[in-house]
Amino acid sequence: MKKIPMKPFTLLLLLSLAAPAIDLPGVSPGDRRRGQSSLSSGKEFLFPGTGFFRKNRDPIPEEQAKEWFITAEAKLDQGEIRKALDLYENFSKRRSNAVLVRKGKKIQIGPEALFRAAILRENKGDWRKAFEHLRLIAEAYTEYNFEKIAESLMRVAERLAREKLPRKWGFVPRFRSGNQDRMRMDQIANLARGPKFAPRALMALAEIAKKDGKEDEAVDALERLVNLYPENYLCEEAYFLLAKIYEGRVSGPSYDQGSTLKALNFYEDYIILYSTSPPRSKHESAEDYQARLAESKIRRSLAEKGRRKMRETLAASKVEVGKFVEKYGKYYMVHWRELGNRPALQFYNEAITTAPESEAARVAERKVAELRGSDEK
């Protein structure tokens, strides 16, 4: 029988027709490996995995996880901290769903091992590594004791941002990174969405950003704080800091007054909303509360001065605009003959209303008297 040569096009056509009958494994991002538990499947991407040529991100076998954990405890009891830490940190590479039961109490081996590794790292002065272990627990083991993890995250992040960093191996200096400090606080604010930790993280983020000269990041953090957690006691300080930041951007009466208006609005909001300090929070110690009362008293006094200064700047700006309109308005204003001195008078009157006790108001009053006198002639 003579073979009929098959053209490439015909071959492709036959393959396409046969394709529906071929059972191919799913390869979409949402497909899960067979036999993988629903608890771990969505979290494996958080772990770097093990292996050189091919990364293995499958959960650690239960018996292997228990052996590592128990051996690490024994090494720690024997004072072999380095070996115990190495065993605990095996759980930072792959997830573990293993559970150990002791005296009727269940221990989640994966997050518990990482938490102990974080504590050991913190005690050794490696706070950055400790933070990474804690963050991994918060992201990968959402069923673990989050209150304990969030408190530890906040403590380590504040130490990294504010305390002198311990030397590595006792002699190699560690250098602070403002960008990393801000990123850590932002991560806590996103992970710990609630009134206990997120406001503290956002306030710390704003303080670090302000110290590093990143005012836009500070403003963003403070605005998130007052918008997302308006009942939190830290909003009192947040309003004041927002006003101070915008006041620092004011260049004087001869320039754009956008920052002046924003600073003035925040000062006025602060004075109206916080005529008395917010009550003590259940998350606040008695000592911290008393310190906050003393600080808020100082802030209220400074807010009154800041509001007065912003009003005076705004009034002086209106006087300058009034003088300009009075002198040059006829060159660019339509119907300037019919309008006469009314546009200039409007700015002078606004200056008087904005800051009645200011020197700019006295100048505006004299200009109003002069213009009205000339109109009567």
C-alpha positions, 0 to 999 in steps of 0.5 A: 500500500502506497503511503500518502505524504501528509502535508504540515497543514493537514497534520496540524488540523488533525492534532487540533481535532484530537486535542479535546480528547487529550487529558492535559494537566491544568497549568493555570495559576489557580490550579493546585497540586493534588493532595495539597491541603487548602490551608497551605496551598495559598501561602506557599509562595511566601516561602523561598523553598529549598533545592538548587536546581528546582525549588521545592515549596511543598510543606515539610513532612510531618515527621521531619517537622516534629523531629526538627522541632523537638531536637531544636528544643533539646539543643536550646536546653543544652545551651547550643543556641546556634544549632537550635536556631539553625533547626528553627530557621528550617521552617522559614524555607517551607511551610509546615502544617504539623501539630504537636500535642503536649499535655492536651495543648496543641502546638503549631510547629511551623509558626511556633518555630519561627517565633522562637527563631525571631526571639533568638535573633532579637536577643542576638541583635539581628533585629532585621532577621527577627522582623522578617521571621515575624512578618512571615508568621503574620502572612503565612499563618493567619490562624496563629496568635496574631496579637502576640505576633503584632506586638512583637513586630511593633517592638522590633520595628520600633527598636530598628527605627529608634535604638542604636543597632547592635554590632554584628559579631560584636565588631561589624557596625550595622547601618540604619536605613530610613527607607527600610524603617518606613517600609517595615512600619507600612507593612505592620499598618497593612498587616495589623488593621485594627485600633491597637497596632495600626495607628501606632505603626502609622504614627511611627511611619510618619515620624520616621518619614519626617525625620528622613525629610520625606514629608509626602510620606509623612502626610500620607501616613498621618492622613491614613491615620485620621481617616481610617482610625478617627476615634484613636487617641493618636489622631490628636497628635496627627492633626497637629503634625499635619498642620506643622508640616504644611506650615513649614511649606509656607513661603510668605505672603507673596507666594501661593497660599495653598499650604497656608490654607491647609495649615490653617484648616488643620490648626482650626480642626485641631482646636475644635476637635481637641479642646480637651485631650482624648480619654485614656485608651485601653491600649495605653498605660497610665504613665503614657497617658499622663505624658500625653496629657502634658504634651497635648497641653503644649500642642494646644498652645502651639496650635493657637499660635500657629493659627494666628500666624497662618491667619496673619500670613493669609491677611498679608497676602490678601493686602498684597493682592489688593494693592496689585489689583488697585494698581494694575487691575485696569490693564487686565480686568474687563469693565474695570471702569464700571467696577472701579475700586470694588475688586481691591476693596474686596481683598482689603475687607477679606484681609480685615476679616481673616486676621482682625488684630494683625498689622495687615488688617491695619494696612487694609483699613487705611487702604479701604478708607483711602479708596472710599474717600476717593470714591466720594470725591 
